[in-house]
Amino acid sequence: MGKLKFENVHPFDLAQTLDCGQSFRWVENEDKSFSGVVRGIVATAFYENGTLTIESDFDLDEKMWKEYFDLDLDYGKIKNDLSKMHPVLEEASMYAGGIRILNQEPFEALITFIISQNNNIGRIKGIVERLCENFGECIDGKNYAFPTAEKLALLSPDDLAVIRAGFRHRYIIDAAQKVFSGEIDLEKLRIMDYSKAQNELRKITGVGVKVADCVLLYGLHRLESFPLDVWMKRALSVLFKGYKGDEFGLYGGIAQQYIFHYSRMHKELFV
């Protein structure tokens, strides 16, 4: 059984990070730990008194998990810098400052955010789980890896009826085919000019600006990305009048998560 301990992890909130809408394969347990599947590894994560612990029946790669939870980035400094930009952002960063941007597998992020369109988190998780159970490789008899682009590219939209994602079936297959064929190289988007990377993703049927921005932020760790969904558009118009997403700078994606979580949990601000 593999076990990793990362100490002095501050600021950090495991629940905020794993259940804020950036990842859809983690489930909270009764003891406040979370279990999930990351890059084909089934693991459970705990956080207590500044220590993040990862446990698994599989061998654990320390470097991979450190990168996944973005532990080398100084979120304390970023949080302080963002707090100086606007009083509401200061309040949001105090409320949601434990969120970190996960380094997810890019293809998984692409498909899950295609699924996320016009959907709520609970339903997204259900669709993603059905996708993995039906088309992913079984890991341990009860958990499944995320399906590969190759596997999905060989399917038709009708084959996905079992996951019950509706109009998104066609988008998922088109994305898989473009990635598997090499027409879209996700890894190249990490260093490509941002607008060009965004336009590359928009070549996929059904991928608009918001989904492209989510993939760049959550799958390719482009921290300048500032996805705008209904909640964020409302937050900017009500709480940050006159502000645009690119005005939050190099760490706009972190600011976006603070604002998104703060706004979602304070609906009274928008009555």
C-alpha positions in Angstrom: 0.0 0.0 0.0 1.4 3.4 -1.0 1.3 6.4 1.3 2.6 9.9 0.8 2.7 12.8 3.3 3.1 16.4 2.3 3.7 18.7 5.3 3.2 22.4 5.8 0.7 22.7 3.0 -0.9 26.1 3.5 -3.2 27.6 2.5 -5.3 24.5 1.6 -8.8 23.2 1.9 -9.3 19.7 0.6 -13.1 19.9 0.3 -13.0 23.3 -1.4 -10.4 22.1 -3.9 -12.0 18.8 -4.8 -15.6 19.7 -4.7 -15.6 23.2 -6.3 -16.4 22.2 -9.8 -13.0 21.8 -11.3 -12.8 17.9 -11.0 -15.6 15.4 -11.1 -14.1 12.1 -9.9 -13.6 12.7 -6.2 -16.2 11.5 -3.6 -16.2 12.7 0.0 -16.2 10.0 2.7 -17.8 10.1 6.1 -14.4 11.0 7.8 -14.0 14.0 5.5 -11.4 12.3 3.4 -11.9 12.1 -0.4 -11.5 9.0 -2.7 -11.0 9.3 -6.4 -9.2 8.1 -9.5 -6.3 10.2 -10.9 -4.4 9.1 -14.0 -5.5 5.5 -13.4 -4.6 5.4 -9.7 -7.3 4.9 -7.1 -6.4 6.9 -4.0 -7.8 8.5 -0.9 -6.7 12.0 0.3 -6.8 13.3 3.8 -5.9 16.8 5.1 -5.3 17.7 8.8 -3.2 20.3 10.6 -1.3 21.3 7.5 -0.5 17.8 6.3 -1.9 16.3 3.1 -1.8 12.5 3.1 -2.4 10.3 0.0 -3.1 6.6 0.4 -3.6 3.9 -2.2 -3.3 0.2 -2.8 -1.0 1.2 -5.7 2.5 2.6 -5.8 2.4 6.4 -5.6 4.6 8.8 -7.6 5.5 11.7 -5.2 6.2 14.1 -8.1 2.9 13.4 -9.8 0.9 14.0 -6.7 2.8 17.1 -5.8 2.1 18.4 -9.3 -1.5 17.3 -9.2 -2.3 19.4 -6.0 0.1 22.2 -7.2 2.0 22.1 -4.0 5.1 23.9 -5.3 3.2 27.1 -6.1 3.1 29.8 -3.4 -0.6 30.2 -3.0 -0.1 32.3 0.2 1.7 35.0 -1.8 -0.8 34.8 -4.7 -3.7 35.1 -2.3 -2.2 38.2 -0.6 -1.5 39.8 -4.0 -5.0 39.1 -5.3 -6.5 40.5 -2.1 -5.1 43.9 -2.8 -6.9 44.2 -6.2 -10.4 44.7 -4.9 -12.3 44.6 -1.5 -14.6 41.8 -2.7 -11.7 39.7 -4.0 -10.1 40.1 -0.6 -13.2 38.8 1.0 -13.5 36.0 -1.5 -9.9 35.0 -1.0 -10.4 34.8 2.7 -13.5 32.6 2.3 -12.2 30.3 -0.5 -8.5 30.8 -0.2 -7.9 27.1 0.4 -8.7 26.2 -3.2 -5.8 25.1 -5.4 -5.9 24.6 -9.1 -5.5 20.9 -9.9 -3.1 19.6 -12.6 -5.5 17.2 -14.3 -4.9 14.9 -17.3 -5.7 17.2 -20.3 -7.9 14.8 -22.3 -10.0 14.0 -19.2 -10.4 17.7 -18.5 -11.5 18.3 -22.1 -14.1 15.6 -22.1 -15.5 16.4 -18.6 -15.9 20.1 -19.4 -17.6 19.3 -22.6 -20.0 17.2 -20.4 -20.3 20.1 -18.0 -22.1 22.4 -20.5 -25.6 23.4 -19.2 -25.2 20.8 -16.4 -24.9 20.7 -12.6 -22.1 19.1 -10.6 -24.1 16.1 -9.4 -25.3 15.2 -12.9 -21.8 15.8 -14.4 -20.3 13.3 -11.9 -22.9 10.7 -12.8 -22.3 11.0 -16.5 -18.5 10.9 -16.1 -18.8 7.8 -13.9 -21.0 6.0 -16.5 -18.5 7.0 -19.2 -15.6 5.5 -17.2 -17.5 2.3 -16.2 -18.6 1.6 -19.8 -15.5 2.7 -21.7 -12.6 2.9 -19.3 -10.2 0.1 -18.2 -11.2 -1.6 -15.0 -8.5 -0.9 -12.4 -9.3 -3.1 -9.3 -12.7 -4.7 -10.0 -14.8 -1.7 -8.9 -13.0 1.4 -10.1 -12.3 2.5 -13.7 -9.7 4.6 -15.4 -10.9 7.5 -17.6 -11.3 6.2 -21.2 -8.5 7.0 -23.7 -8.9 9.2 -26.8 -8.2 6.1 -28.9 -11.0 4.1 -27.2 -13.6 6.9 -27.6 -12.5 7.9 -31.2 -13.6 4.4 -32.4 -17.1 4.9 -31.1 -20.1 6.6 -32.6 -22.4 9.1 -30.8 -25.0 6.4 -30.6 -22.6 4.2 -28.7 -22.6 6.7 -25.9 -26.3 6.5 -25.3 -25.6 4.5 -22.1 -24.0 7.5 -20.4 -27.1 9.7 -21.0 -25.3 12.9 -21.9 -27.7 13.9 -24.7 -26.4 16.4 -27.3 -22.9 16.2 -25.8 -22.4 12.6 -27.3 -21.5 14.1 -30.7 -19.1 16.6 -29.1 -17.3 13.9 -27.1 -16.7 11.8 -30.1 -15.5 14.7 -32.2 -13.1 15.7 -29.4 -11.7 12.2 -29.1 -11.2 11.9 -32.9 -9.4 15.2 -33.2 -7.1 14.4 -30.2 -6.4 10.8 -31.3 -5.7 11.8 -34.9 -3.2 14.5 -33.8 -5.2 17.2 -35.3 -5.2 18.8 -31.9 -2.1 18.3 -29.7 -3.2 19.1 -26.2 0.4 19.3 -24.8 1.4 22.0 -27.3 -1.4 24.2 -25.9 0.6 24.6 -22.7 3.0 27.0 -24.3 1.1 28.3 -27.2 -0.1 31.9 -27.4 -3.3 31.9 -25.2 -5.7 33.1 -27.9 -4.3 30.6 -30.4 -4.6 27.8 -27.9 -8.2 28.8 -27.2 -8.9 28.8 -31.0 -7.4 25.4 -31.4 -9.8 23.9 -28.8 -12.7 25.7 -30.5 -12.1 23.6 -33.6 -13.9 20.8 -31.6 -17.6 20.7 -32.3 -19.5 22.2 -29.4 -16.5 23.8 -27.7 -16.9 27.5 -27.1 -14.9 30.1 -25.3 -16.0 29.0 -21.8 -15.2 25.3 -22.2 -11.9 26.1 -23.9 -10.9 28.3 -21.0 -11.9 25.6 -18.5 -9.7 23.1 -20.4 -6.8 25.5 -20.5 -7.1 26.2 -16.7 -7.9 22.8 -15.2 -6.3 20.5 -17.8 -3.3 22.5 -19.0 -2.6 24.7 -15.9 -2.8 28.0 -17.8 -3.4 30.0 -14.7 -4.2 33.2 -16.6 -7.4 31.6 -17.9 -10.6 33.1 -16.5 -13.6 31.0 -17.5 -16.9 32.9 -17.6 -20.0 30.9 -16.8 -23.4 32.2 -15.7 -22.2 32.6 -12.1 -19.0 34.4 -13.0 -20.8 36.8 -15.4 -23.2 37.6 -12.7 -20.4 38.1 -10.1 -18.5 40.5 -12.4 -21.6 42.5 -13.2 -22.8 42.8 -9.6 -19.6 42.6 -7.5 -16.9 43.8 -9.9 -18.6 46.3 -12.1 -16.4 47.4 -15.0 -13.9 44.5 -14.6 -13.1 42.0 -17.3 -11.5 38.6 -16.8 -8.1 39.4 -18.2 -7.7 42.3 -15.7 -7.1 39.7 -12.9 -3.6 39.0 -14.4 -1.3 36.0 -14.5 -3.2 34.3 -11.7 -6.7 35.1 -13.0 -7.7 31.5 -12.8 -7.1 31.4 -9.1 -9.0 34.6 -8.6 -11.8 33.1 -10.7 -12.0 30.1 -8.4 -12.1 32.3 -5.3 -14.9 34.4 -6.8 -16.8 31.5 -8.2 -16.9 29.5 -4.9 -17.6 32.7 -2.8 -20.5 33.7 -5.2 -22.0 30.2 -5.3 -22.0 30.0 -1.5 -23.4 33.5 -1.0 -26.4 33.6 -3.3 -28.0 36.3 -1.2 -25.6 38.8 -2.8 -27.5 38.4 -6.1 -31.1 38.8 -4.9 
